[in-house]
Amino acid sequence: MSTFPSAGPILLDLRPGQTVFGFDILRISPLPELRCIACEARHRRTGARLLHLVADDAENLFAISFRTPPPDDTGVAHILEHSVLGGSRRFPVKDPFVEMLKSSMATFINAFTYPDRTIYPVASNVRKDYFNLVGVYLDAVFHPSIRPETLKQEGSHLELAERGNPKSPLILRGVVYNEMKGVYSDLDNILNRESSRLLFPASPYGLDSGGDPEVIPTLTYEAFTGFYRRFYSPANARIVLYGDIPTREQLEFLDAHLRECETVEQADSSIGMQPRWTAPREAEILYPVTSDEGLTRKTAITMSWLIGALPDPILELGVAVLDIVLLGHAAAPLRKALVESRLGEDLTGSGYSTGSLEGTFHVGLKGTDPERKDDLHALVFRILEGLATTGIPEEEIEIAFNQLQYSHREIQSMYPLHLMDAALSAWNFDHDPLTYLRFEGLMDGLYKRYQACPSFFTELLRTQLIDNPHRVTVTCRPDPELQERQDRRLQERLEQMKKSFAPEELDRLDAEAVALEELQSAPNSPEALATLPRLHITDLSAEPKVIPCSVVHLSRQVPLVQCDVFANGVNYLILAFDLSGMPPELLEYVPVFSSLFSKLGAGAESYVQTARRMAKKTGGLRASTFLSTDAQDAGQLLNYLTVSIKALDSTYVEALGLVRDLLLGLNLNEADRLRDVTVQRKVQLQSNLIPEGHRFAALHAARTLSSAAYLGDLWGGIPQLRLADRLAREVRGDVGPFCTKLEAVHKSLVRGSRMAACFTGSDALREPTTQWMDSLIRELGLGSGRPATSSPIAVPPGRALAEGLVAAADVGYCALCMPAPHASHPDAPLLSVFCQLLTFDYLWQEVRVKEGAYGGFASYDALAQVFEFLSYRDPAIRGTLNVYANVIDYARTGKWTEDDVERAVMACAKADEKPIRPGAATATALWRQLGHVTEELRRQRRADLLRARPETVRAAAVRLLEEGLPQGNTCVLGNQAKLEEANRGAVRPLALENVFPSTPD
């Protein structure tokens, strides 16, 4: 089995007290539990601080973090995060971030605005690429080309709705402005934002670092640049590195950039403590819903506490244990009481939130009514008081400690980012950056304190929650007229502003808007692009990265894929059950069954018994659906239900026993539990609608294009939302008919179905896995052959549809989906290249930069045979649809050079070069086995990709669009007013329907 050897030799001869390339080496600390060595240093000239986590891992991470407490709600920190990546001294291109995305092999490239810091992380497992990325990011943060036009584009600006027409109304545009309008349309975001504002009235944490849409337009250029000068200095920087590139090489590279920075005195970026209250507070706020939605059971109520401040890692970890004890699984006492109370339909974002100077704890319900507030308050305190009085069961504390082990031991898909966050959670406040990286020591210390004082957690429960007066209760009520009032208020404000402008001021606004559009439209010069470092195809391996694995065939020829990937004592198993024999009338119930699979009792056990067993023996058990087609056969649909577990070595065999018991049968006799989880599912799915509006629009538009696309919409789109809503109403009465459906799905699933599996984990557990699976195969009568009868998927008719989905969204989400060749078609690799060109050239420029949408991109699902254009948090619905309509002109006349296509090829190849992490490797290896994605086929695809040229890409793109666009379906999700506005004068108006047709409460 592959493992990470010791990191020691990589560090060479560094010692504390040395000065190496301008850095004073401060401390070198082994971190054996992470298989790392930590090197801490400080740049002598500028004061920049550095932490290098040296590990035998080819994925290298660079992250530079600045402490940026917001001064107000203008979103200045957020807008700067967008802006500094828009060109710099060495790289005078308009969007170096986008240009690097085109050709980099980056495993991660982005930037984040936190409530108190701004972080710029990049990662790559190609050394040359890594240093290219770091060089661009360092120049961006320390020498950005920030101009007034930058603030206008990324923040907000005024312009006339019609160019050259002073009689047309004023409108507001801007990328961050529209992004935050989308954020402020979502109930969960509104509730979180207002809870923070109320908990921290005298702290930067009470302000919105992302920006309030009503306040963003007040940000001046002077305040914008002043914020940059104050906080973006090396003295305020903390640099985190991870990976196998030697520290000396890293320091030499960083010193070359840092020595060019001016030495400035560090500005005060410290964050003060929120003064504590002597009595709890309450508030009531509103959120938007459509006029067709009922108002009953649409309120959310949350109780939020301010918890003790850093530095006290034992306190933090103690509250994290309490979080799991109270809420961490279905049988946890507070979660169980809230769900079974029927005071609401599901929990709000509840639990412990840390990473800031002062933590917060939240408990609440949505799907409730305002008059339930006192009942909720009484219930929460009754449970807390009961635990504090009678004591927390030792088993619950053991469960919590076990669950925390998973968060530390698991090698996640973005493992370096996980370590970065852990380091900065303390370092951002000038505490030891290794505090949370030495997790096992903290856990040992906490456990010893608990053993020495068995009442430790009950005392913590009392001091931090029960007797803590710094608490606010927020009631968030639905208001069907709120969106209209907000729109009217904005319109009136813009009208008043326009009246105050002299004619020459309107002319100036119009001229500035024209100039901004010209700047946005101007291409980067070849000379400017040449300044950017980049990879070439010659830097790319001729063969894609391989997941080391083998396949053994169990009884009845069931394949078990075994991955040889280091998993750090966490074991992963995925079972896949073929659904091709599922009766068509049951298909829509498959996601319902999968969502309930791990939430009900196993066999005769109650759900409480099973939930406690699951929390104690696993790090997670869930069922989900998988949908694709065979990579070599477009007509072979692959639709599976999967059951996945992860468990530590010590509990893995017992976890397998739990899986068996659940597969043998679910306990459908607990009618109240069945009602509760069905209602919870409805609320959870509805909560996804606005944040994932582009996905719902795309699924709806694609549903008539292929069997895979139809099933994708049925399982994850609007039909599933509506089914969940209907079932939640039906189970208020007799649950019998619903149970009959679930039993039919279960019977069809496990009796005679084809099965496959994949395991990643400890060598010693391979044999127990095969023995357990052989027994399960015999017990359930499973096999590897396809069912004797396979039910075809009936795709509904409809092409060239134009539809609008009405929801309470303040911005739009636009999708155009068309039929496309299958992955086995010769054009498939060329269309993948075209998709990259389309996303980072045409759609980025036209939809994001010019129209002001937060996102605009193309997607090609070659296995589902769908090519789609998408926009996200989009203020200009009709403009975006026009951009989509003109895409064929771009394909025919776009001036793509060999370099452009080479960059796009590199971006396509990146998917096959990701680091192999155990959880993702388990799923990927299984799907390759089921879909006949052989290594030979992957090598052939790589070769086909590398042969792409401008003329071959163009020919494939034109073929796609000429055949596909006339058949393409359009779907836009947005509010009624914006959809009706988009329909005015449209040649092809959208047929509007409500996401949730009116139903009685």
N, C-alpha and C positions, 0 to 999 in steps of 0.2 A: 504494500500500500504506500502511496506517495505521502510524504510528510514534509514539514518545514524543518531543516536542520538548524542548528544554533546560529544566531545572528552575530556571534562574537567576532569572527574573523573580518567581517565587513567593516567594522569600525576602525580598523587599522590601529594606529598608535596614538590616538587622541587621549589626552589626560586633562582633568580639571586644572585650571591655571594657565594652560597654553593659550596663545593667541594664534589663530589659524585663519588666514585670509581676512583679517580685520575683525574676526569674531573671537571674543573671549569665551573659552570653554568653561562653563560654570559647574556642570554636574553631569556625571554619567551613571545611569542607574539601570541595572538588569530588571526586566519585567518578564520573568520566566512564564507566568501564566498566559501572557500574550505572545510568547516566543519572540520578544523584541528586546532591544536595548535602547533606552532613551538617552539622547544627548541634548542637553540644554545649553544654549549659548546666547550671547548678546553682542550685537554689532557695536563696536566701540565708538565709531564716529557718529552714528545716527541714533543709537539707542534701540534699534529694532530687536525684538526678542524672538528666539527661535527654539523650537522643539522638534528634534528628528527622532522618529520611532523607526529604528533600523531593524528590518526584518528580511528574511529570505523569501521575498515575495516580489515578483516582477511588476506587479501593479504599483506604480509610484504615484503618490499624492502630494500635491502642493496646495496649501490653503493659506491665504493671508486675510486676517481678520482685523477690523478696526472697531473700536468701541464708539458707537454713534447714537447716544441717547437722543430721541427726538425732542425738539424744542416746542413743537406744536403739532397740529393735525394736518399740515400741508403735505406730508409724505415726502419731505425733502430727502430723507435717507434712502427711500425706495426709488425715487426719481434719479438720484445720483447713482444708485446701483445699476440702473439701466444705462445711464449716460456715459459713465467712464469707459464702458465697453464699446463706445461709438467712435473710436479713432483716437490716436495719441501721437506723441512727438515723433517717435521712430516709425510708426506705422500709420501714415496719414490716409487711411481708407475710411470709408463711411461706417462700415460695420465689420471690424476685424473679428469680432465674436462669430459672426455669421460666416465669414470667409474661412475661419479656422474649422468651423463645423463641417464645411464642405469637404475638407481633405484630411482632417486629423483622424487619428485612430483613438481619440480620447475615449476612455471608458466612462468618464464623467467630465462635463464642462458646463458650468452654470454660475450663478451668483444668488445669494440669499440675503434678504433684509429681515433680521430678527427684531424684536422689540427694543434691543439694547446694543446690537452690533450688526455689522455688515460683513459678510464673508464671501470671498472669491476663491472657490476650489476648482482645481482641474486634476485629472488623473489619467494616466496612460501606462500601458505595459510595453511601450516602444520607447526606448531611451531618447532617441533623437526627437521624437514627437513630444515627449515630456518636456524637454528643455525648450522646444519651440513654444509650447503653450505657456510655460512659466515666464519666458521672456516677454511674450505679448501681454500677459496679465500684469506683470510688474510695471511695464511701461504704461499700461492703461490706468492703473490706480495712482501712479505717481506723476505721470505727465499726460493727462487726458486733454483732448481738444474740445474743451467745453466752451460753447458759444451760446448766445441768446437763442439761436435756432434749435440748439440741443434741448433746452428747457421746453420750447414750444412743442417739439415733436414728442419727446418722451413724457413730459408733464401734461401741460394743457395750453391751449391758445384759443383766442377768439378769431372767427372769420365769418364772412358773409356766406349765407347758404348758397348763393349763386354768384360766381365770379363776375365782377364788373357791374353788378346790379345793387346799388346802394339802397334800394327799396326792399330787398330780400332780408329776412330776419338774421340775427346773429346766432351762431351756433358755437358750441365748445367741442374741441377735438383734443386728442392726446392719448398716448398709449396707456400710461398709468391711470389717467382719469377714467378711461373705459374699463380697464382691469378692475379698478376698485368699485366701479358701479356694479359690476358683476358680483363682486364679493359682498357688497351691501344689499344684494337681492336675496341672499341665502339665509334662512332662519338660523342655522347653527353658527354661521359667521357673525350675524347680528348679535346673537346672544353672547357669544364669547367676547366680542368687542365691547359690548355695553357692561358686561360683568367686570372686565378689566378696568374700564373707565371709572366705574363706581367703586371698585375695591382700592384703586390707587389714585385718589383725587389730587394728591400732592406729590406725585411721582411721575417720571417719564413713562412708566408702565401704564399709566392712565391715558396716555396719548396714543394715537394710531400711527406707528412708524410707516405703515403702508400708505396712509393718506385717506382722509375723509373726502369723498367726491365733492361735497359742498365747500370744502376748505382748500382743496388742491389748487383751484384757480387763483387763490390769493398769494401764492408763492411768487416772490419777486426774484429777478435774476441776481440781485445783490445778496439776498438771503441764501440763495442757491449756491453761489460761488463762495460765500462766506462760510457756509457749513463745510464745504469741501476743504477750504484752507485750514479750518480749525481742526478737523479730525483725520484727514488723509495725509498723515505724516508718518515716516518710519518710527518715530518715537511713540506713536499710538498704535503701532502694528504688532501683531502676534502672528508668527509664521509657524505653521505645523507642516511637517514633512513625514512621509511614511514610505517605506519600500527598501529596495536593495541597492539603490545607487549610493555609493560611498559618501559619507558625510563631507569629507574634504572636497570632493567634486561639487557637491551641492553648495558648500560655503563659498568656494571660488566663484561660482556662477552668480550667486546672490550678491556677493561683495561688489562685483563689477557693475551691478545695477544700483545698489544702495549708495555707493560712493558718489554717484551722480546727483543724489538728492541733496537739497539744502538741509543744513542742520538747523532745526527750529526747536524752540522750547516746547515741550509737550503741553498741549492745552488741557485744561481740566475736563476730563470726560467721565469723572466719577459719578456714580449714581447714588443719590441719597436714599435713606430709608423712609418708607412711608410711615408717618406718625400713626400710632395705633389708636383705635377707637375704644371708647368705654361702653358703647351700646351698639347693637346691630342696627342695620338700616334696610330700607326697602325701596323699590322703584318699580315703575310700570312703563313698558315701552311697547312699540307697535312694529309689526313687520307686514310686508305686502302679500296679499293673496289675490287671486282672480275673483271677479264678481260672481262666477258660477260656483265657487267652492262654498260649501257650508261652513259655518263658524263654530259649530259644536265640535268639541275635542280637537281644536286647532291651536290651543294656547300651549306655551311652554313656560315652565317655572323652574328656576334653578337657584340653589343655595350655594354661595361661594364664600370660602374662608381664606384669609391671609395666614400663611404658615411661617414658621421661624426662618430666619435669614441665614445665609452663609456667613462664616465658614463653620458648618457643623455637619459633616458628612454622615455621622452616625444618626443624627436626627433625620436627615433627608432619607437615608436608607430605612430608618424605622418607619417613617410615614409611608414610604413605598411598600413596606410590608403590610401596613394597615390598609393601604389602597387595595392590595390583593385580597386580604382577609375580608374586607367589607364588600368589594365589588368585583373581584377578579375572576369569578366563574359563576355559573348559573345557580349554584347552591350557596354562594357567599351570602351571609345573612342580610345585609342591607339590600343587595341586588334582588335577592329572592323576595324580601318583604315589599319592595317597591313594585316589582312585577305582579305579585299576587294580590296586591292591594286594589288593583284595577283603578287606581286614581288617575292613571295615564296609560298611554299605549306603549311607550318605550322610554328608555332613559335618554336624557340629553347627554352631551359629551361630559361624562362624569369621571371623577378620579383625581389623582394627584398630578399636578403640572409643575415641573421643575426646570432647571436650566437657567433661570433668572436669579437675580439677587435674593428675591423672596419668592418662595413657592406658593402655590394656591391649590385649594382642594374644592372640587365641585360635585354636587349631587343634584339631580333634577329629573323632571319628567316632561316629555312632550306628548301631544295628543291628549291634553287635559283641558280643564276649564278654569277660569280665573278664581271661581269660588272654592276651588280645591286647595288653595294655597295653605290655609291653616291646617288642613288635614295632612298635607305633605310634610309640613314643618313638624307636626306632632308625631307622625310616623317615624321620621328620620331620628328625632331625638329619643323616641321610645326604644328604637333598636340600639342606638349608641349607648344610652344609659344602661340598657339591659346587659350589654357586653361589658361595660365598665364595672358593673356591679357584680355580675356572676363570673366574669373572667372570659377571656377568649380561649376557645378549645385549642389544646396543644396541636391537634391534627391540622387545624386551619393555619397555624403559624408555620408548621412544617411544610405545608403546601406552598405557602408564600415564599419561603426560602428556596424551595425547589424551583418554582417558577422564575425567580430572579436569577438562578443559575443559568437558565436557558438564554436569557438576554445577554449574559456575559460570555458564555461559552460558544454560542452559535457563530459560525463564520458566515455572515450575511452577504447578500449580493454586492452591497457597497460597504464592505467591511472597513476600508480605510476611512470613509466618512463617519462611520460609527465611532471610531477611535478619535477622530477630529472633534466631534461633538463632545465626547466625554472629557477630553483635555480642556476644551474651551469653556466648558460649564463651570470650571473653577478658575481657570487662568484669566478669563475675561474680567474677573473681579480681583485680580492680583493675588490670587491664592495659588497654591502649588498645582501645576498642570497635571501632575501624576496622581492627584487625589483620587479621581474616579477610575483611573486606569489600574490602580492597585485594588481591584474589586474584591479579590479573595480575602485580603487582609481586613478590609472593611466588613465583609460578611462575618469573618471570624470574630472580629471585635464586637459586632452587634450581637452575635449569637452568645458570646461569653457574657455580655451584659445581661442578656435575657436569662441565661442560666443562673447568674448570680442574683438576679432580681426578677422572678417570674411575673411580677406585676408591671414590668417595664412597659409593655405595649398598652395595657389598660390605662396606665398613668399618662402615656403619650396621647391616647385617645381622648382623655379628659382635658389635658392642657391644650392640645392643638385644635380640638373640635368642640367638645361639649362646653367647656368653660371659656372658649375663645370668643370675645365679643366683636372681634373684627370680622364681621360676617354681613353679607348683603344678600337679600332675596330679590330676584328679578322676575317679574311676570311679563311675558312677551305675548301680547294679544294679536290676533290676525285683524287686518283692516283692509277690506276690498277697495277702499277709496284712497289708500295711502299713496300708491304709485301715481295715481292721477293728480293728487295734491302736490306731490314732489315735482312732477313734470310741470304742473301749472306754475308753481313757485319759481322754478328755474326759468320758465318762459317769461314770466313777469319781470324777473331780475334782468334777463337779457334785454327785454324791451326797454326797461328803464335805463340800462346802460347805453343802449343805442340812441335813445332820446338825448342823452347827455353828451353825445359825441357831435362835434362839429363836422360838416361835410368833408373837410380835409382830413379829419381823423379817420373817417370811414374809408376814404381813399387810401390812407396810409395802411390801415388794416388789410385792405384788399391787396395792396401792393406787397405787403409782407407775406400774405398767404400765397400769392403767386411766386414770390421769391423762394419761399420754403418748399413749394411743390417742385420748382425747378431744381433746387438743391437736392431734393429727394430723388428726382428723376435722373439726375446726371450720373452716368456710370463712373465707377472708379477708373482712373487712368491706368494703363498698363504699368507705368512707372511706380504708381502708388502700390498696386497689387504686388509688384516685384519686391517690395520691401518686406513683405510677410514671409517668414520662414515656413516651409511646408515639406511634407513628405512626397515622394514620388512612387510610382508603381514598383520601381526597383527596390524600394525599402520594404515592400510587402512580401510576405512569405508566399511562395507559389501554392502552398497547400493550406487550407483552413485549419484552425486549431481543433484537435481531436479530444473528446472526452474519453479517457482511458476506461474501457468497460468490456465486459464479456457477457455472453448470453448462455444461460443453462435452461434446458427444457425439462420441466417438471412432469408429473403424471398428466396424461391426456394432452401432452405437448404444449402445455401452458408455458410461455416464455417468461423467464425471470432475468432481467437485465441487472448486472451487478457492477456498480461504478467503483473504480479504484481511485477515490479522491479523499484526501484527508478531511475528516469531519470533526475533529477535536472532541470526541466522546459523545457527540450527538448523532443519533441514527435516524435515517429517513426511509420511509417505505411508502410507495404509491401503488395502489391497486386500481386497475382500470377495467370497467365492465362495459362490454359492447351493448349499445342501445339499438342496433339496427333492426332487431326483432320487436321493438316496442310498438304496440298498437298506436296508430296515429292520434287517436282521441286522448291518449295518455301523455303525449309528448310535452304539452304545456305544463304538466304537473311535475316533470322531472326536476326543474330547478327548485320547486317547492319542496319536493322530497329531499333533495340534497341539502337545502338550507335547514331542514328540521332534523336531519340524520343525527347530528351530534348534540341536539338539544332536548331529546326525549330519553326516556329510560331504555336500557338494554334488556330485552326480554321481559322478565317479571319485575325487574328493578324499577324503583321510582326514578324520576328524572333527577331528584336530589342525590340519590345514591350514585347514579351514573356520573353526574356532573362532578361530584367529589372524587370519585375514582379517576375520572379523566384528568382532573387538575393535579392529582397526586402522582399519577403514573405517566403522564405525557406532557410534552411541551406544546401540544396542539393536536387536535384531531378534527378533520373537517372533510366534508364531501363537496364536490363541485362538478361542473360539466366541462367537457372538452369537445371542441368542434373543429374539424378540418376536413381535408380530402387527402387521398393518397397522392404522394408527390409524383408518382409515375402514372397515375390513372385518374383523370379528371372526373370520371363517373363513379368513383368509389368514395362515398361519403364516410367519414370517420366521426361518429358521435358516441361519446363515452361518458359514463359517470365515474368519477374517481373518488377514492377514499385515501386520504393522506394522513400519516402520523409522523411525529418526531418524538424521540424519547432518549433519555440518557441510557448508558450501558446498564446501569443498575435496575432500571425499570422497564426495559424494552420488551422482555418476554411477557411481562404482565400487561403491557400496552397492547401486544398482539391479542391477548385474551379478550380484552375489551372490544377490539375491532371485530373479532369473531362473534361475540355476543350481540353486537349491534347488527351485524349482517344476518344473523339467524332470525332477528325480528325486533322491531321497535315496539315499545309499550304505548299503544294507542288508547289505553283505557283511562288515562288521566285527561279527561276532557278539558278541565280548566287550563292545564298546561298547554294543551294543543291550541286552545283559544288564544292564550297569552302569546305564544311564539308566532302564531299566524298574524296577529295584530302587530307585533314587533316588526316582523318582516315587512309588512306594508309600510310602516313608518320609515324604516331604514331605506327601502327602495325609493320612496318619495323624496327622502332627504338627498338622494343622489341626483335628482332631476336637474337642478340648476347648475351645480358644480360640474356636472358631466353632460351639459346640454348638447355639446357638439357630438358626443357619442350617441345619444338618443336620436338626434336628427339623422345621423349617418345610418344607423341601423334601420330606421324607418324608411329612409330613401332607398336602401339597398335590398329591401326584403323581397322584391319581385325579380331579382336578377339571377339568383342561383339557389340551389337547395341549401347550401351552407349559409348563405346570407339570410334566407327565410328563417331557418332554424335559429340563427344568431339573434334575429329580432324577436322571435317567439320566446327565446330563453332569457334575453337580456335587455329587451327594449320596451316600448310602450305596451305591447300586449301583456308582458309580465307585470308591469305596474298596475294595469287595469285588473288582471286576474288577482293580484295580491289585494287590491282594494275590494273586489267582489267577495273573495274568500273571507276577508276580515269581517265583512258584514254578515255573511252566511253563518259563520261559526258562533255568532252570538246566540243562535238557537241550537238546533240539533247538529252535532258534529258527525253523525253517522255517515251521511253521503260523502263527506270529505275523507273520513277514515277509509271508506271503501276504495276511493281513488288512490290513496297512499298505499294501501295493501296491494292493489293491482300493480302499481309501479314496482313495488318491492318484489312481488312474485315474478314479474317479467324480467326484472333485473338479475336476480340470482339463480333462477332455475334454467339451466341450459345455456346461459349466455357465454359468449367468448370472453376470455379474461387474459390480462397480461399484468406484469408488475415490474417494479424497479426498486432496488435497494442500494443505499449508500451508507456506510458506517463502519463499525469495527469488524475486523476479520473474524473475531471469535463469535460473532453473531450471524455470520452467513449461514452456517449449517442449521442453527435453530430456525432461521427464516425459511429455508427450503423445507424443513420438516413440517413447520406450521402450515405453510402454503399447501403442501401435499395433502395434509389432513383437511384443510379448508376446501380444497378442490373436490375431494371425495364427499365431504359432508354436504356441500351445496350443489353437487352435480355439475360443476363448472367444466368448461372445456376451452380449446383454442380455436376450434372451427367456427365459421360464421353460422348463424341460425339457419335452419332449413328454409324458413320463410322470412324474407326481409321486406318490411313495409316501405314502399317508396314515399318520398317526401313530396307532397303536392304543393308546388310553388304557385301562389296566387298570380293571376294575370295582371298586367299593368306595366307599361313603359311610358316614358316621357311624362311622368306625373309631376305636378307642382303642388306641394302641400305646405301648410303652415300649422304648427302645433302651438296652441295658445297656453302660455304658462306665465307665472308672475316673475318674469325676468326683465330686468331693466335694460339689458343689452341682448343682441341676437346671437344665434348660433346657426350658421348656414352650411348646408351639406349638398353637394351634387355628386351622385354616384352613378357609375356607368358600368356595363358589362366589360370584362377584360379577359385576356387569354389566361389559361391555367399555367401553373408553374412548370409544367412539362412542355410548354410551347417554346419554340426557339426565340420568340420575342420577349419572354419573361425577364431575362437578365437586362435586356436593353430598356425595358419599361421601368425596372428598378432604378436604373441610372437616370432616366427621364424624370422619375418621381423626385429624385434629389435635386435636379436642376430646377424643376418646377417649384419646389418648396423654397429653396434658398436663393432663388433669383426672382422669378416672376411673382409668386404669391407673397413672399416676404415683403417685396418692394411695394406691390399694389395693394395688398390687404392690410398689412401691419403698418408699414411706414406711411403710406398715403391715406388710407382710410381710417387708420387709428385703432384697428382691432388689436386685442392683446395677442392673438395668434392667428396665423393663416398658413396652411400647409396642405400637402398632398399625401395620400397614402395608397399603397398598392398591396392588396392582399391577394397574392397570386394563387393561393390555395382555395380561397373563397371565390375567386374570379371576379373581383370587384376593384375598380379604380375610383378613388374619391377625392374631392376637394372639400376642405373643411375650414371654417373660421370659428374663433373662440372669443367670447366677450366682444362682440362686433357691433359698433354703433351705426354702421352704414349697410343695411341689408341689401337694398337695391343696388348700391354701388358694387358690393361684393359679388352679387349674382351676375352683374355685367362683366366683372373681371373674369368670372368662370366662363361666361359665354364667349369671351374673346381669347380663350386659351389656345384655340387652334391657330390663331394668327401668330401667337408666340411660338408655337411648335414649328410652324412653316418658315418663319422669318427670323427667329432668334439667332443671334450671332454667337454660336458656341464654338470655342476654340478647342484644340486638342487638350490644352491645359484644363479648361472647364470640365471636359468629360473625364479627364484623369482624376480631378478632384472628386467628382461625383462617384466614380468607380471606387475610390478609396473609402468614401463614406458608406457605400454599400457593403464593402468588404469588412467594415468595422464590426458588424453584427457577429461575424464568425471569429473574432479575435478577443472577445470578452474573457476576463479571468474566469477560471472554472471554480465556482463556489459550490459546496455540496448540495444545498437545497435546490438551486436552479439546475445543477447538473443532473439531479435525479429526474426532474420533470422533462428536461430536454432530451436526455438519453431515451426515456420511455417513448416520447412522441416520435423520435426518429425511428425507433424500432417499429412502432405501429404504422407509421406513414411511409415506410420503405425509403427513408432518407439515408441511403448508404454512404459510406465514406467515399466510395468511387463516384457516386452522384454529386456529392459536395465538391469534390475536386474538379469534376467536369463543369459544374456551375461556376466555380472560381475561374477556370480557364476561359469559359464563355464571357464572363464579366470582364476579364482583362483584355479581351479582344474588342471591346466596345469602342467605336469611333463616332465622331460627330454625325457623319452621314448615316450610319446604321441606327443610331439612337433617334435621329430625326425621322427616318423612314418608319421605324416602329411606332413612334409617337403619333405621327400623322395617321397611320393605319388605325391605331387605337381610337383616336378622336373622331375621325371621319365615320367610323362604324359605331362608336360608343356614344358620342354626344347626342345624336338624334334619339337614342333610346334611354338617355340618362334621366334619372329621377331627382327632383329637387325637393328638399325639405328644410324648412327654417323653423327653429323654436324661438319664441319671443313673446312679448305681451301683445294684447289685442291692438293697442294703438299703434305700435311700431309695425306690426304685420299689415294693418290696414293702410298705414302710410306707404309701405313698400308696394302695395297693390295699386296705388293711385297712378293711373296712366300706364300700367304695366301691360305689355303685349301678352304675357303669359302669367296672369295673376295666380296667386297661391290660393288653393282651396283650404279654408281655415276650419279647424276643429279643435275643441278643447282636449287637452291631455286627459282630463278627468271630466267626462260628461256629468251634468248635474244629477245628483242622487240625493234622496232624502237623508237627513242626518240620522 
